[in-house]
Amino acid sequence: MQKAIIVNYVTDKKNNLGELNELLAQGWKVVSQSSMGSGGMSVHALVILEKQ
């Protein structure tokens, strides 16, 4: 099974890295990642995860 997540990083206090870390802790593995660009102080990336 695969899952896509868009990781948003704006500041240390405003991001969803915790969601990605939780999925990784649950056994999901990163299949690929690609930058979706940035706007000002924010960075976005598409991360494809897979779990057997």
C-alpha positions in Angstrom: 0.0 0.0 0.0 1.2 3.5 -0.8 0.4 6.9 0.6 1.2 10.4 -0.5 1.8 13.2 2.0 2.6 16.9 1.2 5.1 18.1 3.8 4.8 21.8 4.6 7.6 23.5 6.4 7.1 27.1 7.3 8.8 27.5 10.7 9.9 25.3 13.5 6.4 25.8 15.1 4.3 25.7 11.9 4.9 22.5 10.0 3.6 18.9 9.7 6.9 17.1 10.1 5.3 15.4 13.2 2.8 13.7 10.9 5.5 12.4 8.7 7.6 11.2 11.7 4.5 9.4 13.1 4.0 7.5 9.9 7.6 6.5 9.8 7.4 5.3 13.4 4.4 3.2 12.3 6.6 1.3 9.8 6.0 3.4 6.6 9.1 3.7 4.4 9.9 6.6 2.0 9.7 5.5 -1.6 10.4 8.9 -3.1 10.3 12.6 -2.4 10.3 15.6 -4.6 10.4 19.3 -4.0 7.2 21.2 -4.9 9.0 24.5 -4.6 8.9 27.2 -2.0 7.2 30.4 -1.4 8.9 33.0 0.8 9.7 31.2 4.0 7.8 28.0 3.3 9.0 24.8 1.7 6.8 22.0 0.3 7.7 18.5 -0.7 5.7 15.5 -2.0 6.6 12.4 -0.1 5.5 8.9 -1.3 5.4 6.3 1.5 4.9 2.6 1.3 4.0 0.0 3.9 4.0 -3.7 3.2 
